[in-house]
């Protein structure tokens, strides 16, 4: 378990997480977070979003559950069963 609000991922780590999730950075960012609007990220590129999420980890959707084989976003909570059911 990693508290990424206290220990944010690096750019390479976040890129690896996005790849393991099989989604784009746009799907990982918390669009309802006020900071998303403040930073004007609605039209940001994937690279800009990755940089913003590493600088401001509150923008990262959470919780993330990562195993050796795969990763999921734990919302809704029932998604967690995809990992713990392995």
PyMOL Python script that loads the backbone (N, CA, C, O; Angstrom):
from pymol import cmd

cmd.read_pdbstr("""\
ATOM      1  N   UNK A   1       0.850  -1.171   0.000  1.00  0.00           N
ATOM      2  CA  UNK A   1       0.000   0.000   0.000  1.00  0.00           C
ATOM      3  C   UNK A   1       0.894   1.232   0.000  1.00  0.00           C
ATOM      4  O   UNK A   1       1.813   1.351   0.810  1.00  0.00           O
ATOM      5  N   UNK A   2       0.610   2.136  -0.915  1.00  0.00           N
ATOM      6  CA  UNK A   2       1.399   3.353  -1.022  1.00  0.00           C
ATOM      7  C   UNK A   2       0.467   4.549  -0.881  1.00  0.00           C
ATOM      8  O   UNK A   2      -0.523   4.658  -1.604  1.00  0.00           O
ATOM      9  N   UNK A   3       0.779   5.435   0.038  1.00  0.00           N
ATOM     10  CA  UNK A   3       0.023   6.674   0.186  1.00  0.00           C
ATOM     11  C   UNK A   3       0.637   7.684  -0.762  1.00  0.00           C
ATOM     12  O   UNK A   3       1.549   8.419  -0.383  1.00  0.00           O
ATOM     13  N   UNK A   4       0.143   7.728  -1.995  1.00  0.00           N
ATOM     14  CA  UNK A   4       0.793   8.565  -2.992  1.00  0.00           C
ATOM     15  C   UNK A   4       0.487  10.044  -2.824  1.00  0.00           C
ATOM     16  O   UNK A   4       1.010  10.865  -3.579  1.00  0.00           O
ATOM     17  N   UNK A   5      -0.348  10.408  -1.853  1.00  0.00           N
ATOM     18  CA  UNK A   5      -0.484  11.824  -1.515  1.00  0.00           C
ATOM     19  C   UNK A   5       0.756  12.282  -0.748  1.00  0.00           C
ATOM     20  O   UNK A   5       1.140  13.449  -0.813  1.00  0.00           O
ATOM     21  N   UNK A   6       1.377  11.350  -0.020  1.00  0.00           N
ATOM     22  CA  UNK A   6       2.605  11.657   0.728  1.00  0.00           C
ATOM     23  C   UNK A   6       3.855  11.306  -0.064  1.00  0.00           C
ATOM     24  O   UNK A   6       4.881  11.974   0.060  1.00  0.00           O
ATOM     25  N   UNK A   7       3.771  10.266  -0.871  1.00  0.00           N
ATOM     26  CA  UNK A   7       4.899   9.812  -1.687  1.00  0.00           C
ATOM     27  C   UNK A   7       4.430   9.669  -3.132  1.00  0.00           C
ATOM     28  O   UNK A   7       4.154   8.560  -3.588  1.00  0.00           O
ATOM     29  N   UNK A   8       4.338  10.785  -3.851  1.00  0.00           N
ATOM     30  CA  UNK A   8       3.811  10.717  -5.219  1.00  0.00           C
ATOM     31  C   UNK A   8       4.679   9.880  -6.149  1.00  0.00           C
ATOM     32  O   UNK A   8       5.896   9.810  -5.979  1.00  0.00           O
ATOM     33  N   UNK A   9       4.051   9.248  -7.129  1.00  0.00           N
ATOM     34  CA  UNK A   9       4.837   8.475  -8.089  1.00  0.00           C
ATOM     35  C   UNK A   9       5.655   9.402  -8.980  1.00  0.00           C
ATOM     36  O   UNK A   9       5.308  10.565  -9.187  1.00  0.00           O
ATOM     37  N   UNK A  10       6.734   8.861  -9.492  1.00  0.00           N
ATOM     38  CA  UNK A  10       7.538   9.599 -10.464  1.00  0.00           C
ATOM     39  C   UNK A  10       6.832   9.536 -11.812  1.00  0.00           C
ATOM     40  O   UNK A  10       5.869   8.788 -11.983  1.00  0.00           O
ATOM     41  N   UNK A  11       7.310  10.315 -12.753  1.00  0.00           N
ATOM     42  CA  UNK A  11       6.727  10.276 -14.100  1.00  0.00           C
ATOM     43  C   UNK A  11       6.833   8.871 -14.695  1.00  0.00           C
ATOM     44  O   UNK A  11       5.836   8.372 -15.218  1.00  0.00           O
ATOM     45  N   UNK A  12       8.007   8.201 -14.639  1.00  0.00           N
ATOM     46  CA  UNK A  12       8.073   6.831 -15.181  1.00  0.00           C
ATOM     47  C   UNK A  12       7.140   5.860 -14.446  1.00  0.00           C
ATOM     48  O   UNK A  12       6.534   4.993 -15.076  1.00  0.00           O
ATOM     49  N   UNK A  13       7.021   5.997 -13.126  1.00  0.00           N
ATOM     50  CA  UNK A  13       6.126   5.119 -12.376  1.00  0.00           C
ATOM     51  C   UNK A  13       4.673   5.331 -12.783  1.00  0.00           C
ATOM     52  O   UNK A  13       3.929   4.367 -12.963  1.00  0.00           O
ATOM     53  N   UNK A  14       4.270   6.588 -12.928  1.00  0.00           N
ATOM     54  CA  UNK A  14       2.892   6.878 -13.289  1.00  0.00           C
ATOM     55  C   UNK A  14       2.593   6.411 -14.717  1.00  0.00           C
ATOM     56  O   UNK A  14       1.496   5.926 -14.995  1.00  0.00           O
ATOM     57  N   UNK A  15       3.561   6.556 -15.617  1.00  0.00           N
ATOM     58  CA  UNK A  15       3.384   6.038 -16.982  1.00  0.00           C
ATOM     59  C   UNK A  15       3.195   4.527 -16.953  1.00  0.00           C
ATOM     60  O   UNK A  15       2.362   3.989 -17.682  1.00  0.00           O
ATOM     61  N   UNK A  16       3.965   3.841 -16.110  1.00  0.00           N
ATOM     62  CA  UNK A  16       3.852   2.384 -15.999  1.00  0.00           C
ATOM     63  C   UNK A  16       2.492   1.988 -15.426  1.00  0.00           C
ATOM     64  O   UNK A  16       1.902   0.998 -15.859  1.00  0.00           O
ATOM     65  N   UNK A  17       1.996   2.751 -14.460  1.00  0.00           N
ATOM     66  CA  UNK A  17       0.684   2.472 -13.874  1.00  0.00           C
ATOM     67  C   UNK A  17      -0.408   2.643 -14.924  1.00  0.00           C
ATOM     68  O   UNK A  17      -1.299   1.803 -15.040  1.00  0.00           O
ATOM     69  N   UNK A  18      -0.337   3.725 -15.683  1.00  0.00           N
ATOM     70  CA  UNK A  18      -1.317   3.981 -16.738  1.00  0.00           C
ATOM     71  C   UNK A  18      -1.300   2.834 -17.750  1.00  0.00           C
ATOM     72  O   UNK A  18      -2.351   2.363 -18.182  1.00  0.00           O
ATOM     73  N   UNK A  19      -0.107   2.395 -18.118  1.00  0.00           N
ATOM     74  CA  UNK A  19       0.017   1.286 -19.077  1.00  0.00           C
ATOM     75  C   UNK A  19      -0.585   0.010 -18.501  1.00  0.00           C
ATOM     76  O   UNK A  19      -1.307  -0.709 -19.192  1.00  0.00           O
ATOM     77  N   UNK A  20      -0.287  -0.268 -17.234  1.00  0.00           N
ATOM     78  CA  UNK A  20      -0.804  -1.484 -16.608  1.00  0.00           C
ATOM     79  C   UNK A  20      -2.326  -1.434 -16.483  1.00  0.00           C
ATOM     80  O   UNK A  20      -2.997  -2.459 -16.600  1.00  0.00           O
ATOM     81  N   UNK A  21      -2.864  -0.241 -16.246  1.00  0.00           N
ATOM     82  CA  UNK A  21      -4.312  -0.079 -16.179  1.00  0.00           C
ATOM     83  C   UNK A  21      -4.962  -0.228 -17.550  1.00  0.00           C
ATOM     84  O   UNK A  21      -6.142  -0.566 -17.653  1.00  0.00           O
ATOM     85  N   UNK A  22      -4.178   0.027 -18.607  1.00  0.00           N
ATOM     86  CA  UNK A  22      -4.717  -0.052 -19.960  1.00  0.00           C
ATOM     87  C   UNK A  22      -5.646   1.110 -20.286  1.00  0.00           C
ATOM     88  O   UNK A  22      -6.598   0.963 -21.053  1.00  0.00           O
ATOM     89  N   UNK A  23      -5.358   2.266 -19.694  1.00  0.00           N
ATOM     90  CA  UNK A  23      -6.180   3.453 -19.922  1.00  0.00           C
ATOM     91  C   UNK A  23      -5.286   4.621 -20.313  1.00  0.00           C
ATOM     92  O   UNK A  23      -4.060   4.505 -20.329  1.00  0.00           O
ATOM     93  N   UNK A  24      -5.911   5.737 -20.625  1.00  0.00           N
ATOM     94  CA  UNK A  24      -5.144   6.944 -20.907  1.00  0.00           C
ATOM     95  C   UNK A  24      -5.043   7.774 -19.622  1.00  0.00           C
ATOM     96  O   UNK A  24      -5.850   7.594 -18.711  1.00  0.00           O
ATOM     97  N   UNK A  25      -4.075   8.669 -19.540  1.00  0.00           N
ATOM     98  CA  UNK A  25      -3.980   9.549 -18.374  1.00  0.00           C
ATOM     99  C   UNK A  25      -5.270  10.325 -18.124  1.00  0.00           C
ATOM    100  O   UNK A  25      -5.580  10.649 -16.977  1.00  0.00           O
ATOM    101  N   UNK A  26      -6.022  10.627 -19.176  1.00  0.00           N
ATOM    102  CA  UNK A  26      -7.290  11.356 -19.020  1.00  0.00           C
ATOM    103  C   UNK A  26      -8.293  10.568 -18.178  1.00  0.00           C
ATOM    104  O   UNK A  26      -9.155  11.151 -17.521  1.00  0.00           O
ATOM    105  N   UNK A  27      -8.173   9.240 -18.204  1.00  0.00           N
ATOM    106  CA  UNK A  27      -9.077   8.395 -17.429  1.00  0.00           C
ATOM    107  C   UNK A  27      -8.614   8.223 -15.985  1.00  0.00           C
ATOM    108  O   UNK A  27      -9.370   7.733 -15.146  1.00  0.00           O
ATOM    109  N   UNK A  28      -7.398   8.616 -15.696  1.00  0.00           N
ATOM    110  CA  UNK A  28      -6.839   8.465 -14.350  1.00  0.00           C
ATOM    111  C   UNK A  28      -6.925   9.753 -13.530  1.00  0.00           C
ATOM    112  O   UNK A  28      -6.825   9.723 -12.303  1.00  0.00           O
ATOM    113  N   UNK A  29      -7.108  10.862 -14.202  1.00  0.00           N
ATOM    114  CA  UNK A  29      -7.128  12.146 -13.499  1.00  0.00           C
ATOM    115  C   UNK A  29      -8.526  12.404 -12.915  1.00  0.00           C
ATOM    116  O   UNK A  29      -9.543  12.066 -13.519  1.00  0.00           O
ATOM    117  N   UNK A  30      -8.542  13.003 -11.740  1.00  0.00           N
ATOM    118  CA  UNK A  30      -9.802  13.333 -11.058  1.00  0.00           C
ATOM    119  C   UNK A  30     -10.314  14.675 -11.589  1.00  0.00           C
ATOM    120  O   UNK A  30      -9.881  15.738 -11.143  1.00  0.00           O
ATOM    121  N   UNK A  31     -11.224  14.608 -12.527  1.00  0.00           N
ATOM    122  CA  UNK A  31     -11.728  15.811 -13.189  1.00  0.00           C
ATOM    123  C   UNK A  31     -12.609  16.667 -12.282  1.00  0.00           C
ATOM    124  O   UNK A  31     -12.775  17.861 -12.532  1.00  0.00           O
ATOM    125  N   UNK A  32     -13.175  16.071 -11.233  1.00  0.00           N
ATOM    126  CA  UNK A  32     -14.012  16.836 -10.306  1.00  0.00           C
ATOM    127  C   UNK A  32     -13.201  17.499  -9.195  1.00  0.00           C
ATOM    128  O   UNK A  32     -13.749  18.244  -8.383  1.00  0.00           O
ATOM    129  N   UNK A  33     -11.918  17.233  -9.161  1.00  0.00           N
ATOM    130  CA  UNK A  33     -11.039  17.878  -8.191  1.00  0.00           C
ATOM    131  C   UNK A  33     -10.913  19.354  -8.582  1.00  0.00           C
ATOM    132  O   UNK A  33     -10.592  19.646  -9.734  1.00  0.00           O
ATOM    133  N   UNK A  34     -11.160  20.301  -7.651  1.00  0.00           N
ATOM    134  CA  UNK A  34     -11.066  21.727  -7.993  1.00  0.00           C
ATOM    135  C   UNK A  34      -9.742  22.118  -8.654  1.00  0.00           C
ATOM    136  O   UNK A  34      -9.718  22.992  -9.521  1.00  0.00           O
ATOM    137  N   UNK A  35      -8.663  21.487  -8.255  1.00  0.00           N
ATOM    138  CA  UNK A  35      -7.354  21.796  -8.823  1.00  0.00           C
ATOM    139  C   UNK A  35      -7.309  21.515 -10.330  1.00  0.00           C
ATOM    140  O   UNK A  35      -6.594  22.193 -11.069  1.00  0.00           O
ATOM    141  N   UNK A  36      -8.072  20.520 -10.781  1.00  0.00           N
ATOM    142  CA  UNK A  36      -8.132  20.204 -12.209  1.00  0.00           C
ATOM    143  C   UNK A  36      -8.570  21.439 -13.003  1.00  0.00           C
ATOM    144  O   UNK A  36      -7.981  21.773 -14.031  1.00  0.00           O
ATOM    145  N   UNK A  37      -9.602  22.103 -12.513  1.00  0.00           N
ATOM    146  CA  UNK A  37     -10.085  23.323 -13.176  1.00  0.00           C
ATOM    147  C   UNK A  37      -9.121  24.481 -12.994  1.00  0.00           C
ATOM    148  O   UNK A  37      -8.855  25.239 -13.927  1.00  0.00           O
ATOM    149  N   UNK A  38      -8.599  24.608 -11.777  1.00  0.00           N
ATOM    150  CA  UNK A  38      -7.664  25.695 -11.494  1.00  0.00           C
ATOM    151  C   UNK A  38      -6.448  25.645 -12.411  1.00  0.00           C
ATOM    152  O   UNK A  38      -5.961  26.681 -12.863  1.00  0.00           O
ATOM    153  N   UNK A  39      -5.964  24.447 -12.682  1.00  0.00           N
ATOM    154  CA  UNK A  39      -4.788  24.279 -13.542  1.00  0.00           C
ATOM    155  C   UNK A  39      -5.156  24.253 -15.030  1.00  0.00           C
ATOM    156  O   UNK A  39      -4.281  24.147 -15.890  1.00  0.00           O
ATOM    157  N   UNK A  40      -6.445  24.349 -15.319  1.00  0.00           N
ATOM    158  CA  UNK A  40      -6.939  24.358 -16.705  1.00  0.00           C
ATOM    159  C   UNK A  40      -6.447  23.143 -17.496  1.00  0.00           C
ATOM    160  O   UNK A  40      -5.829  23.267 -18.553  1.00  0.00           O
ATOM    161  N   UNK A  41      -6.745  21.974 -16.946  1.00  0.00           N
ATOM    162  CA  UNK A  41      -6.246  20.730 -17.532  1.00  0.00           C
ATOM    163  C   UNK A  41      -7.230  20.068 -18.496  1.00  0.00           C
ATOM    164  O   UNK A  41      -6.935  19.003 -19.036  1.00  0.00           O
ATOM    165  N   UNK A  42      -8.370  20.669 -18.715  1.00  0.00           N
ATOM    166  CA  UNK A  42      -9.388  20.039 -19.570  1.00  0.00           C
ATOM    167  C   UNK A  42      -8.870  19.723 -20.970  1.00  0.00           C
ATOM    168  O   UNK A  42      -9.287  18.734 -21.571  1.00  0.00           O
ATOM    169  N   UNK A  43      -7.981  20.534 -21.488  1.00  0.00           N
ATOM    170  CA  UNK A  43      -7.453  20.307 -22.835  1.00  0.00           C
ATOM    171  C   UNK A  43      -5.976  19.906 -22.808  1.00  0.00           C
ATOM    172  O   UNK A  43      -5.280  20.005 -23.819  1.00  0.00           O
ATOM    173  N   UNK A  44      -5.506  19.454 -21.647  1.00  0.00           N
ATOM    174  CA  UNK A  44      -4.095  19.078 -21.500  1.00  0.00           C
ATOM    175  C   UNK A  44      -3.783  17.813 -22.285  1.00  0.00           C
ATOM    176  O   UNK A  44      -4.647  16.959 -22.488  1.00  0.00           O
ATOM    177  N   UNK A  45      -2.553  17.710 -22.715  1.00  0.00           N
ATOM    178  CA  UNK A  45      -2.080  16.503 -23.387  1.00  0.00           C
ATOM    179  C   UNK A  45      -1.834  15.416 -22.339  1.00  0.00           C
ATOM    180  O   UNK A  45      -1.833  15.690 -21.139  1.00  0.00           O
ATOM    181  N   UNK A  46      -1.628  14.196 -22.796  1.00  0.00           N
ATOM    182  CA  UNK A  46      -1.314  13.105 -21.870  1.00  0.00           C
ATOM    183  C   UNK A  46      -0.048  13.428 -21.074  1.00  0.00           C
ATOM    184  O   UNK A  46       0.007  13.193 -19.867  1.00  0.00           O
ATOM    185  N   UNK A  47       0.956  13.961 -21.743  1.00  0.00           N
ATOM    186  CA  UNK A  47       2.209  14.315 -21.074  1.00  0.00           C
ATOM    187  C   UNK A  47       1.966  15.373 -20.005  1.00  0.00           C
ATOM    188  O   UNK A  47       2.494  15.274 -18.897  1.00  0.00           O
ATOM    189  N   UNK A  48       1.175  16.376 -20.332  1.00  0.00           N
ATOM    190  CA  UNK A  48       0.871  17.434 -19.358  1.00  0.00           C
ATOM    191  C   UNK A  48       0.088  16.889 -18.170  1.00  0.00           C
ATOM    192  O   UNK A  48       0.310  17.306 -17.034  1.00  0.00           O
ATOM    193  N   UNK A  49      -0.823  15.962 -18.428  1.00  0.00           N
ATOM    194  CA  UNK A  49      -1.591  15.360 -17.336  1.00  0.00           C
ATOM    195  C   UNK A  49      -0.698  14.532 -16.425  1.00  0.00           C
ATOM    196  O   UNK A  49      -0.817  14.612 -15.202  1.00  0.00           O
ATOM    197  N   UNK A  50       0.197  13.737 -17.006  1.00  0.00           N
ATOM    198  CA  UNK A  50       1.140  12.943 -16.206  1.00  0.00           C
ATOM    199  C   UNK A  50       1.979  13.871 -15.333  1.00  0.00           C
ATOM    200  O   UNK A  50       2.158  13.614 -14.143  1.00  0.00           O
ATOM    201  N   UNK A  51       2.486  14.937 -15.916  1.00  0.00           N
ATOM    202  CA  UNK A  51       3.297  15.893 -15.148  1.00  0.00           C
ATOM    203  C   UNK A  51       2.476  16.524 -14.025  1.00  0.00           C
ATOM    204  O   UNK A  51       2.963  16.657 -12.903  1.00  0.00           O
ATOM    205  N   UNK A  52       1.246  16.911 -14.318  1.00  0.00           N
ATOM    206  CA  UNK A  52       0.391  17.525 -13.301  1.00  0.00           C
ATOM    207  C   UNK A  52       0.085  16.544 -12.173  1.00  0.00           C
ATOM    208  O   UNK A  52       0.097  16.921 -11.001  1.00  0.00           O
ATOM    209  N   UNK A  53      -0.189  15.283 -12.521  1.00  0.00           N
ATOM    210  CA  UNK A  53      -0.509  14.289 -11.483  1.00  0.00           C
ATOM    211  C   UNK A  53       0.689  13.968 -10.605  1.00  0.00           C
ATOM    212  O   UNK A  53       0.522  13.690  -9.418  1.00  0.00           O
ATOM    213  N   UNK A  54       1.894  14.000 -11.163  1.00  0.00           N
ATOM    214  CA  UNK A  54       3.068  13.739 -10.319  1.00  0.00           C
ATOM    215  C   UNK A  54       3.372  14.938  -9.431  1.00  0.00           C
ATOM    216  O   UNK A  54       3.849  14.776  -8.308  1.00  0.00           O
ATOM    217  N   UNK A  55       3.100  16.127  -9.923  1.00  0.00           N
ATOM    218  CA  UNK A  55       3.327  17.338  -9.127  1.00  0.00           C
ATOM    219  C   UNK A  55       2.217  17.542  -8.100  1.00  0.00           C
ATOM    220  O   UNK A  55       2.464  18.042  -7.002  1.00  0.00           O
ATOM    221  N   UNK A  56       1.000  17.157  -8.457  1.00  0.00           N
ATOM    222  CA  UNK A  56      -0.182  17.329  -7.599  1.00  0.00           C
ATOM    223  C   UNK A  56      -0.915  15.995  -7.499  1.00  0.00           C
ATOM    224  O   UNK A  56      -1.926  15.801  -8.174  1.00  0.00           O
ATOM    225  N   UNK A  57      -0.426  15.070  -6.669  1.00  0.00           N
ATOM    226  CA  UNK A  57      -1.003  13.718  -6.635  1.00  0.00           C
ATOM    227  C   UNK A  57      -2.472  13.666  -6.226  1.00  0.00           C
ATOM    228  O   UNK A  57      -3.122  12.637  -6.409  1.00  0.00           O
ATOM    229  N   UNK A  58      -3.002  14.743  -5.683  1.00  0.00           N
ATOM    230  CA  UNK A  58      -4.437  14.762  -5.364  1.00  0.00           C
ATOM    231  C   UNK A  58      -5.279  14.600  -6.626  1.00  0.00           C
ATOM    232  O   UNK A  58      -6.456  14.250  -6.548  1.00  0.00           O
ATOM    233  N   UNK A  59      -4.674  14.853  -7.790  1.00  0.00           N
ATOM    234  CA  UNK A  59      -5.366  14.716  -9.068  1.00  0.00           C
ATOM    235  C   UNK A  59      -5.502  13.259  -9.523  1.00  0.00           C
ATOM    236  O   UNK A  59      -6.255  12.974 -10.453  1.00  0.00           O
ATOM    237  N   UNK A  60      -4.784  12.339  -8.880  1.00  0.00           N
ATOM    238  CA  UNK A  60      -4.814  10.930  -9.297  1.00  0.00           C
ATOM    239  C   UNK A  60      -6.050  10.252  -8.713  1.00  0.00           C
ATOM    240  O   UNK A  60      -6.302  10.324  -7.511  1.00  0.00           O
ATOM    241  N   UNK A  61      -6.811   9.598  -9.577  1.00  0.00           N
ATOM    242  CA  UNK A  61      -7.978   8.838  -9.130  1.00  0.00           C
ATOM    243  C   UNK A  61      -7.505   7.791  -8.127  1.00  0.00           C
ATOM    244  O   UNK A  61      -6.438   7.198  -8.287  1.00  0.00           O
ATOM    245  N   UNK A  62      -8.291   7.578  -7.118  1.00  0.00           N
ATOM    246  CA  UNK A  62      -7.906   6.620  -6.105  1.00  0.00           C
ATOM    247  C   UNK A  62      -9.130   5.900  -5.558  1.00  0.00           C
ATOM    248  O   UNK A  62     -10.253   6.389  -5.678  1.00  0.00           O
ATOM    249  N   UNK A  63      -8.913   4.770  -4.975  1.00  0.00           N
ATOM    250  CA  UNK A  63      -7.648   4.064  -4.782  1.00  0.00           C
ATOM    251  C   UNK A  63      -7.248   3.286  -6.039  1.00  0.00           C
ATOM    252  O   UNK A  63      -8.084   2.905  -6.858  1.00  0.00           O
ATOM    253  N   UNK A  64      -5.965   3.074  -6.153  1.00  0.00           N
ATOM    254  CA  UNK A  64      -5.420   2.221  -7.205  1.00  0.00           C
ATOM    255  C   UNK A  64      -4.981   0.921  -6.548  1.00  0.00           C
ATOM    256  O   UNK A  64      -4.340   0.938  -5.497  1.00  0.00           O
ATOM    257  N   UNK A  65      -5.314  -0.174  -7.148  1.00  0.00           N
ATOM    258  CA  UNK A  65      -4.896  -1.475  -6.654  1.00  0.00           C
ATOM    259  C   UNK A  65      -4.040  -2.093  -7.752  1.00  0.00           C
ATOM    260  O   UNK A  65      -4.473  -2.259  -8.892  1.00  0.00           O
ATOM    261  N   UNK A  66      -2.818  -2.427  -7.373  1.00  0.00           N
ATOM    262  CA  UNK A  66      -1.858  -2.924  -8.358  1.00  0.00           C
ATOM    263  C   UNK A  66      -1.283  -4.245  -7.868  1.00  0.00           C
ATOM    264  O   UNK A  66      -0.789  -4.346  -6.746  1.00  0.00           O
ATOM    265  N   UNK A  67      -1.355  -5.247  -8.720  1.00  0.00           N
ATOM    266  CA  UNK A  67      -0.731  -6.540  -8.417  1.00  0.00           C
ATOM    267  C   UNK A  67       0.364  -6.769  -9.449  1.00  0.00           C
ATOM    268  O   UNK A  67       0.616  -5.914 -10.297  1.00  0.00           O
ATOM    269  N   UNK A  68       1.000  -7.905  -9.376  1.00  0.00           N
ATOM    270  CA  UNK A  68       2.031  -8.237 -10.359  1.00  0.00           C
ATOM    271  C   UNK A  68       1.437  -8.332 -11.767  1.00  0.00           C
ATOM    272  O   UNK A  68       2.070  -7.936 -12.745  1.00  0.00           O
ATOM    273  N   UNK A  69       0.202  -8.866 -11.856  1.00  0.00           N
ATOM    274  CA  UNK A  69      -0.397  -9.123 -13.153  1.00  0.00           C
ATOM    275  C   UNK A  69      -1.168  -7.945 -13.736  1.00  0.00           C
ATOM    276  O   UNK A  69      -1.139  -7.725 -14.946  1.00  0.00           O
ATOM    277  N   UNK A  70      -1.858  -7.185 -12.888  1.00  0.00           N
ATOM    278  CA  UNK A  70      -2.704  -6.116 -13.416  1.00  0.00           C
ATOM    279  C   UNK A  70      -2.914  -5.013 -12.394  1.00  0.00           C
ATOM    280  O   UNK A  70      -2.439  -5.088 -11.261  1.00  0.00           O
ATOM    281  N   UNK A  71      -3.632  -3.996 -12.819  1.00  0.00           N
ATOM    282  CA  UNK A  71      -3.968  -2.877 -11.954  1.00  0.00           C
ATOM    283  C   UNK A  71      -5.397  -2.461 -12.252  1.00  0.00           C
ATOM    284  O   UNK A  71      -5.881  -2.638 -13.370  1.00  0.00           O
ATOM    285  N   UNK A  72      -6.074  -1.906 -11.249  1.00  0.00           N
ATOM    286  CA  UNK A  72      -7.432  -1.399 -11.431  1.00  0.00           C
ATOM    287  C   UNK A  72      -7.603  -0.145 -10.592  1.00  0.00           C
ATOM    288  O   UNK A  72      -6.866   0.094  -9.635  1.00  0.00           O
ATOM    289  N   UNK A  73      -8.592   0.646 -10.977  1.00  0.00           N
ATOM    290  CA  UNK A  73      -9.032   1.749 -10.132  1.00  0.00           C
ATOM    291  C   UNK A  73     -10.121   1.170  -9.247  1.00  0.00           C
ATOM    292  O   UNK A  73     -11.071   0.568  -9.749  1.00  0.00           O
ATOM    293  N   UNK A  74      -9.999   1.341  -7.951  1.00  0.00           N
ATOM    294  CA  UNK A  74     -10.911   0.723  -6.991  1.00  0.00           C
ATOM    295  C   UNK A  74     -12.224   1.455  -6.803  1.00  0.00           C
ATOM    296  O   UNK A  74     -12.754   1.506  -5.693  1.00  0.00           O
ATOM    297  N   UNK A  75     -12.747   2.016  -7.862  1.00  0.00           N
ATOM    298  CA  UNK A  75     -14.062   2.653  -7.813  1.00  0.00           C
ATOM    299  C   UNK A  75     -14.870   2.131  -8.966  1.00  0.00           C
ATOM    300  O   UNK A  75     -14.431   2.218 -10.112  1.00  0.00           O
ATOM    301  N   UNK A  76     -16.007   1.606  -8.707  1.00  0.00           N
ATOM    302  CA  UNK A  76     -16.590   1.353  -7.405  1.00  0.00           C
ATOM    303  C   UNK A  76     -15.791   0.283  -6.659  1.00  0.00           C
ATOM    304  O   UNK A  76     -15.012  -0.454  -7.264  1.00  0.00           O
ATOM    305  N   UNK A  77     -15.989   0.206  -5.343  1.00  0.00           N
ATOM    306  CA  UNK A  77     -15.198  -0.732  -4.525  1.00  0.00           C
ATOM    307  C   UNK A  77     -15.246  -2.180  -4.984  1.00  0.00           C
ATOM    308  O   UNK A  77     -14.315  -2.938  -4.710  1.00  0.00           O
ATOM    309  N   UNK A  78     -16.292  -2.579  -5.667  1.00  0.00           N
ATOM    310  CA  UNK A  78     -16.380  -3.963  -6.137  1.00  0.00           C
ATOM    311  C   UNK A  78     -15.289  -4.300  -7.142  1.00  0.00           C
ATOM    312  O   UNK A  78     -15.003  -5.478  -7.356  1.00  0.00           O
ATOM    313  N   UNK A  79     -14.674  -3.303  -7.764  1.00  0.00           N
ATOM    314  CA  UNK A  79     -13.566  -3.566  -8.694  1.00  0.00           C
ATOM    315  C   UNK A  79     -12.386  -4.236  -7.995  1.00  0.00           C
ATOM    316  O   UNK A  79     -11.596  -4.936  -8.629  1.00  0.00           O
ATOM    317  N   UNK A  80     -12.275  -4.018  -6.694  1.00  0.00           N
ATOM    318  CA  UNK A  80     -11.170  -4.612  -5.935  1.00  0.00           C
ATOM    319  C   UNK A  80     -11.179  -6.132  -6.047  1.00  0.00           C
ATOM    320  O   UNK A  80     -10.123  -6.764  -6.017  1.00  0.00           O
ATOM    321  N   UNK A  81     -12.355  -6.715  -6.174  1.00  0.00           N
ATOM    322  CA  UNK A  81     -12.470  -8.173  -6.271  1.00  0.00           C
ATOM    323  C   UNK A  81     -11.754  -8.715  -7.505  1.00  0.00           C
ATOM    324  O   UNK A  81     -11.381  -9.887  -7.531  1.00  0.00           O
ATOM    325  N   UNK A  82     -11.557  -7.881  -8.530  1.00  0.00           N
ATOM    326  CA  UNK A  82     -10.817  -8.319  -9.719  1.00  0.00           C
ATOM    327  C   UNK A  82      -9.383  -8.636  -9.376  1.00  0.00           C
ATOM    328  O   UNK A  82      -8.772  -9.492 -10.017  1.00  0.00           O
ATOM    329  N   UNK A  83      -8.828  -7.967  -8.381  1.00  0.00           N
ATOM    330  CA  UNK A  83      -7.450  -8.191  -7.962  1.00  0.00           C
ATOM    331  C   UNK A  83      -7.369  -9.269  -6.883  1.00  0.00           C
ATOM    332  O   UNK A  83      -6.581 -10.209  -6.992  1.00  0.00           O
ATOM    333  N   UNK A  84      -8.191  -9.125  -5.836  1.00  0.00           N
ATOM    334  CA  UNK A  84      -8.058 -10.064  -4.717  1.00  0.00           C
ATOM    335  C   UNK A  84      -8.597 -11.443  -5.057  1.00  0.00           C
ATOM    336  O   UNK A  84      -8.347 -12.406  -4.333  1.00  0.00           O
ATOM    337  N   UNK A  85      -9.335 -11.541  -6.156  1.00  0.00           N
ATOM    338  CA  UNK A  85      -9.859 -12.832  -6.574  1.00  0.00           C
ATOM    339  C   UNK A  85      -8.853 -13.673  -7.323  1.00  0.00           C
ATOM    340  O   UNK A  85      -9.143 -14.809  -7.697  1.00  0.00           O
ATOM    341  N   UNK A  86      -7.648 -13.114  -7.548  1.00  0.00           N
ATOM    342  CA  UNK A  86      -6.619 -13.840  -8.311  1.00  0.00           C
ATOM    343  C   UNK A  86      -6.117 -15.028  -7.542  1.00  0.00           C
ATOM    344  O   UNK A  86      -5.251 -15.756  -8.026  1.00  0.00           O
TER     345      UNK A  86
END
""", "prot")
cmd.dss("prot")
cmd.show_as("cartoon", "prot")
cmd.util.cbc("prot")
cmd.orient("prot")
